[in-house]
Amino acid sequence: MPDIAALVRSLDGMAQKQQLVRRGARDLDLTRAVKQGDVIRARQGWYTTLPERDPRVRAVRVGGRLTGISAVIALGGWVLDEHPLHVSLPTNASRSRSQWDRHKPIAASNTRGVIRHWDPPDVSDHGTTVAVSLMDALIRVVVDEPLEVAVAALDWATHTRMLDLFDFEALLLKLPTNRRYIGRWVDPECESLPESLARTRLRMRGHSVRGQIPLRTGERIDLVVDECVAIETDGEQFHLASFERDRRKDAEIAIAGLHGLRPSARMVFHEWPLVELAVETAVAIRRPGLRFGNSGVRIPARRNIRINSALRRAGIAQIPEFPKAPSLGEGRRGIRAAPSG
């Protein structure tokens, strides 16, 4: 008698009945495995060893596969906070009800926050049994998510080489024309989510930001802002065992003539206004005549009166607008690594 649970696990924890039958499973074996709790019937003809609340199981129960930010999360991508479940369905799938409705109903909490996408065959024919291809998932992220979320996903994909430079160029060409500018914002040398978020947010404020800049010791600074402020953004899990090395690096940053800041990942994630104020105050002290990002465009002051008051005390009267979307040509050049000097 075949071990049904082992067969399902060998198929990444989710298998269709036809796949199991081809490996020697009989209807009696499948029924016994479900009754014994060795596997779960995710949907008619689908068996899994994954927990019932796993996003992959939820997607299959809706009748589709993970897509967009949900597929990126499942692959271990750099994503902050929780997001609705994004599910890709073939264009011929019923839009009126879940295919799982005819079987065991899903708990009410599991039906909330599900966003369905009806995708054409060129999407439906690629990927795995539980998720669309990474390329299709990232295209969905760029179209659906805010800029900083999309940039972080692409930073992760290019940094980890899950998406090589050739595929990145192909992805840009598949995007709607008005989204291709995102290529200018991506940096494959970026090493972490807080670094990615900080870089994007500061650039959106009009700052010049370069990543992974080498010191004389060979170590690299996460971010250099307006050529005068050095930011180290790694979370404390990376630094509890490297206190002395970090202090030496801070000294080297000072020797290089830069103002050093070391916000924690939590500060970047949840206390960004404080980090931003620290950066902009440091820039104002080091380069008092510099407009943010060398921009001459002015927009109304922010709603946050406390931050604006501090900026005025630092001698900065106006805040520039967010940068406009660059052209496709600029976007395609943006994949290059940051200058090393």
N, C-alpha and C positions, 0 to 999 in steps of 0.2 A: 504494500500500500504506500503510495507516495506521501511524503511529508508536505502537506499543502502550505503550511506556514513558511517552511524553508523555501519552497518554490516562489512564493509571493515576495519574500525578502530578497531573493536573488533578482527580482524584477523591480528593485528600488521601492519595495513596500506596497506597490499598487499593481494589480494585474487584471486583465480581462479574462473572462472564462475561456475564450478561444486559446489564449496563450497557455493557460494551465492544461487544457485538454490536449494540446499538442505535446505537452510534457508528461502525459500519461495519467492525468487526473480524470476521474469519473464523477458523474453527478452525485453518486453516493458519497464519495470522498469529500466533495465540496460541502455537502449538507452536513456531514459529520464534523468537519472542521469548524463550521459556523456554530453548530450546537455546542461544541466543546470549548468555544471561545478562543480557538487558535487563530482565527481570522475573523474579520468583520465584513459583512456584505455592505459595501459602501453604496451601491446602487445595483439595480438588476443587471447581473452579468459582470459585476466588478467586485473584487475582493482585495482587502488591505490588511496589513499588520500595523498600520500607523494609528495613532490615537484619533478618536472620532472628531476632536476639535482641531486637528491639524489642518492648516489651510488647503493642503492638497486634497484631503478627503472632502472638505467642504466644497471645493471647486468641482470635484467629480459628482458630488450629490446634486449640485445645481445643474449639472449636465455638460460641463465644459472643463477647461484647464486654466491654470493660473496664467495671468498675463500682467503686463505693466509692472507697477511697483511691487505687487505681490509676488511675481516671479523673481524679481531681483532680491527681495527679502529671503525667499526660499533658497537662493543660491549663496546667501551670505553677504549680499551687497551692503554698502554703506548707506544706511537709512536711519533717520531720526524720527522718533515717535511712532505711534500706531497709525495705520492707514486702512481705509475700507478694503474689503476683499475684491480684487479685480479678476473677473472670470471671462475667458474667451469662449464664445459659443460659435459653432458653424452657422452660416447664414440660413441653413434650412432647419435650425432648431426652433422649437416652439417658443414664442415670445409670451405666451399667455400663462404658462405655469411651469414649474420645475419638473423635469423628468422623474425626480425622486418622489413627487407628490403621490404617486400610485403605490408607494411602498411605505416604509417606516418614516413618519414625518420628522423633520428636523426641529429641534427645540427653537422656540421663538427667538432666543438671543442669537442663535446662529444664522437667522435669516436677515438680520439687520446689517446694514453697512456692506451689502453686496452690490457691486456695480458690474453689470453685464455688458459685454461688447460682442456684437455679432460681426465676426471677421470673415473675409473672403477666403477662397480655397488656398491662395498663396500663403496665408497664415496658418490655416487649419492643417495643411499638409506637412508642416515642419514642427520640430520640437519633440517632446516626449509624451508619454501617456498622461502626464500630470501638468505639463507646462508648455507654453509656446517656446519657440527658440529665443535665445538671448537677444538676438538682433531685433526680433519683433517686439519683445518685451521692452527694450530700451526705446524703440520708436514710440511706443505707447506712453512711456514715462515722459519723454520730451514733449509730446503733444498734450498730455493731461496734467502734469505736475508743475509746481512753481519752479522758477529758474534754479534756485539753490538745490532743490531736491534732484532735478534732472542732471545738473552738473556733478553732484556728488556721485550719482549712479554711474555716470560716464567716466569720472575720475577713477572710480573703483574698477570698472570693467577694463579700462586701458592700462591702469597700473598693474593689475594682476595678470595681464595678458590674456584674459578671457575673451577680449576683443582686441585683435591686432590692428596695426595702423591701416592696413589695407581694408579690413572690415569696417573700421571707423569711417574711412572715406566713403565706403559704400553706404553706410548708415546715413551719413549727411546727405547724400544724393537721394535717398529714399524719403527724406523728411519733406514736409510742405516747405515751399520756398521761404515763407516768413519765419521758419524755425531753424533754418540752417546756420544762422548766426551763432548758435550755441557752440559750434566748433571752436570759436575764438576763446571761449571761457574754460575749455577743458585742459587739464594738465596731467599727462600720464605719469609725471614724476611725483605727484601728490601722494602722500603716504598714509593719510588717515582722514576720517570723517570730520573731526574738528578743524583740521587744516583746510579741508575743502570748503567747509561752510564759512570759515573766517575769510578765506581768500575771496570767495564770491560776494559775501556781504560787503567787504571793504571796497571791492571793485564797483559794486553797485552804488556806493557812496562817492565814486569818482576818484578813488585813490589809485595810484600806481602800485601794483603788487607783483613781486617776483617770488617764486618758490624755489626751495632747495638750493640756496646760495652757499657755496663752500667758504669755510674759514681757512686760515693758514694751516690749521692742524689737520685739515681734510674732512672734518665734520661739517655738516651742512645745517644751515638755519632754515627752519620751516618756511618762514615768510619774511620778506623785507618790504616794508611799506614806505613809499615816497623816499626811498634811498636813505632813510635815517632811523627807522624803527624796526627792530628785529623781534619777531614773535615766535615763541616756541609753544606748540599747542597740544602736545601729547598728553593723554590721560594719566592719572597717577599710577595706574597699574603698570605702566611702562617705566616709572621713575622711582618707585619706592626702593628698588635695589641699586639705583645708580645716582644717589645723592651727590657724591663727590664729583663724578663725571659731569653732572649738570652744573655744579658750581664752577668748575673749570671752564665749561662752555660759556657760561654767563660772563666770566672774566674775558674770554677771547672775544666775545661780542662787544664788550666795552673797549677792548684794545683796538677793534676794527672801527671804532668811532661811532657805534650805533647805540641807540637807546633800547635796552632789552626789556621785554615784557614776557611773562610766562603764565598766561591764563590757563586754568585747568580746563579739561574737556567739558566738565559740568558747567563752568562759567560760559563757555562758548555756546553750549546747548541751551542753557536756561537763564543766563544773566547777560545776554549779549549787549544791551544798552550800556552796562558798566564797562565791558571790554572795549566797546566802540569809543566811549568817552575817554578812556585811558589812552587809546591809540591816538585819537585826534588831539588830545591835550599834549601828548609827547611830540607829535608832529609840529604843533604850534610853537612849542618851546624850542625845538631843534631848528625849525625852518619857519620863522614867524612871518615871512613875506610870501609863503607858498599858498596859493589857492588849492583847495582839495582837488587832487588829480589834475592840476594845471588847467582846470576847466574855467572858462570865462562866462558860462551860462549860470544864471541865478534863478532860483525858485523860492517860493514862500518857505519860511522857517518851519521846522517840524512841530508837531503838536506837543512833544515832550518839552515842557517849559524848563524843567530843571536842567536838561542836557543843553538846551539852547543858551540858557543863562551862563552855564559853565563855558560854553564855546565863546560867547561874547567876552567873558572875563579873560579868556586866553587870547583875545585879539582877533577872533575869526567871526566876521559879521554875517557872511552868507554861506549857504550850503548849495552846492551845485546839483543839477538834475542827474537822474540815473543815466548812464550812457545809452545812446541809441543803438539799436541792433545793427551790427556791421553787415557788410555785403557778403555774399556767398564766398567770394574770393578771399576776404579776410577770415571768414570762418574756417575755410579749409586749411589756412596756414596756422590756425591756432593750435593744432595738435603737436606742434614742435615743442620740445622741452624748453624750459626757461633758460635764458642766458646764464652762463656760469660766472660772469664777471660782474 
